[in-house]
């Protein structure tokens, strides 16, 4: 039997990673403290949307008639709803069963597989456990609820990992997975340039590039079409729109993303709230943005062109607002989408750990891309695959920056930071590379300044908390 050090130094088989992550969340989620009556907001909406497939007690895929959300997210909730129907379990219990499964896929399969594809090496047992623990610390209670963010990201990561493999069958599987991610979270359509770059990179290394590229492209397109065809039929049947994309808005109404641009100008950050004294919403205002938006006709953006003209007139203010939203989206104050306390126990430690990891991730990112000379990471990442994956994960986050920011919108970027730190950082080599005590002291001063600056920036946002009555309305 191998000793502990050997187990930690070697990569674990995929099934052991999956089972370990599954066991962690199966054990934790029933103890997380949430009650069935707290299953509300978007999570409850996804659960109720699964009813649309059985309007008269019989299953009909085309019976789904929701314009705002794609069909696949509610369809994946349907087995849990049926399980609860036959067992009498609560919606929360069904959501936890699904959540534990998604956690096992995300941490046990998707993240490690993608890391292997882009880094050219597997995560050792110790490094994978670090990814699992860090993900648990910051995102654990999201798996209590049937939200779209974690399933969609899991499918996106699996799709990118499949697309990084040679062969047309893997390209077909990637098409299925990537289309599923886009249908569940339409903003992931922005990741398409990364897919194409990744696909083109495989063409370049093929022994017979013409035939190889044609088969892979055809297989990718077939996989995409197979998942998106039901959405076309649903849109045509109920909304008379022959498009494979989720409409993301009611016919004749402003699209959701356009509304988000108005909200994101007026508010810095948003959290759904189960806090008794602050019910429904934790909304943090942007006074300067509110003044600028009030000067627009109707106090909102009626079209994308109006927003682009607004950005052209106020480029520095819009850029600064996006940077502030970037920080707010990465500033994890609660490990849950639905906080029950404004200042829960351990929140200061959670925040400080997060700021430290963000700083370390920035340092490692600069080093990995050759912008620093000191060897703080192991062997460099394969440039083409790493950049394609980074592009695919970053573009949806960039598209979210002007909107009303919630931490879950930057989930891909935050998990990228956590995985990069856990997978790349060599503390001993880094410490030796600092040289003399003067260099180490300088790094300590910079680190303390970083933590102080992040804390102050976070507190300045927190001071703009407004009553739930001021939250943006649909």
Secondary structure, 3 states (H helix, E strand, C coil): CCCHHHHHHCCCCHHHHHHHHHHHHHHHHCCCCCCHHHCCHHHHHHHHHHHHHCCCCCCCHHHCCCCCCCHHHHHHHHHHHHHHHHHCCCHHHHHHHHHHHHHHHHHHHHHHHHHHHHHCCCCCHHHHHHHHHHHHHHHHHHHHCCCHHHHHHHHHHHHHHHHCCCCHHHHHHHHHHHHHHHHHCHHHHHHHHHHHHHHHHHHHCCCCHHHHHHHHHHHHHHHHHHHHHHHHHHHHHHHCCCCCCCCCCCCCCCCHHHHHHHHHHHEEEEEEEEECCEEEEEEEECHHHHHHHHCCHHHCCCCHHHHHHHHHHCHHHHHHHHHHHHHHHHCCCCCCCEECCCCCCCHHHHHHHHHHHHHHHHHHHHHHCCCCCCCCCCCCCCHHHHHHHHHHHHHHHHHHCCCCCCHHHHHHHHHHHHHHHHHHCCHHHHHHHCCCHHHHHHHHHHHHHHHHHHHHHHHHHHCCEECHHHCCCC
